[in-house]
């Protein structure tokens, strides 16, 4: 079992995303305090299958938001989000191509974003990954990274600083 409630929420979202398969759009989730949800919205909590045990332990319930608008850059979209007070955190799952650190020296300089993306897509050492990143209003962060070639719940890497840029962008959605 994951150590912290935030880690458990990230792994729950990762597992949900894995049931949908690969080549999926980014998905945004609000994180709400499970006990507060059960107390304030018992009907909704029952629909979500949140029992007394889940509510009595410190936990977060991910609530998937509407699909991100097609064709909108992720950073621009995140800049438009404002959360109500009941939302204690948020999470995003997104698929990307990544290169190992050993390939960094071979990245051509001066490429525009689209050119760089095309170059990475053709690189023989590229890896497809699904990243799930969550942040709380209090600054806590957690991430899960799943490689497509090792698509198994036992192969998911977790850590607070795995995807710092995305965590910063999500944290900014809570700033006034």
C-alpha positions, 0 to 999 in steps of 0.5 A, spaced: 500 500 500 502 506 498 505 510 504 501 517 503 494 519 501 496 523 495 501 517 493 494 513 493 490 518 489 496 518 484 496 511 483 489 510 483 488 515 477 494 511 474 490 505 474 484 508 472 488 511 466 491 504 464 484 501 464 483 506 458 489 504 454 494 508 451 494 513 446 489 517 450 488 525 451 490 528 457 485 527 463 484 532 469 482 531 476 480 535 482 482 532 488 477 532 494 477 530 501 474 523 502 471 524 509 468 531 507 465 529 501 461 523 505 459 528 510 457 534 505 455 530 499 452 523 502 448 521 495 454 523 491 459 519 495 454 513 495 454 513 487 462 513 487 462 507 492 466 511 498 464 507 504 465 509 511 472 506 511 475 510 506 472 516 509 475 515 516 482 514 513 485 520 510 484 520 503 483 524 496 477 522 491 479 524 484 473 527 480 475 527 473 473 533 469 471 535 462 475 533 457 480 538 455 479 542 449 482 539 443 487 543 439 489 547 446 496 547 448 496 544 455 500 550 458 495 555 456 489 550 458 492 550 465 492 557 465 485 558 465 483 554 471 480 556 477 478 551 483 473 552 488 475 551 495 472 544 496 478 542 491 484 540 495 488 538 490 488 537 482 492 531 478 493 530 471 495 524 467 498 525 460 502 521 455 509 523 452 515 521 448 521 521 453 528 520 451 533 517 456 539 522 459 544 519 455 540 522 449 540 529 451 547 531 448 545 529 441 539 534 441 540 539 436 540 546 438 535 551 435 529 547 434 522 550 434 517 545 439 514 542 433 521 540 430 524 538 436 517 533 437 518 530 430 526 529 432 524 526 439 518 521 435 524 519 430 529 517 435 531 510 436 531 511 444 525 514 445 520 511 450 512 512 451 510 514 458 504 516 461 505 521 467 500 522 472 502 528 477 498 531 483 499 537 487 495 539 493 493 546 495 498 546 501 504 544 496 505 537 497 506 533 490 506 526 487 507 523 481 507 516 477 510 514 471 509 508 467 513 506 461 509 503 455 514 498 454 513 496 462 505 497 462 504 493 469 502 496 476 508 493 479 513 497 474 510 504 476 515 509 478 513 514 484 516 520 487 514 527 488 519 530 483 519 526 477 515 531 473 517 538 476 515 542 470 508 539 470 507 539 478 509 547 477 504 548 472 498 544 476 500 548 483 499 555 479 492 553 478 491 554 485 494 561 485 490 567 486 
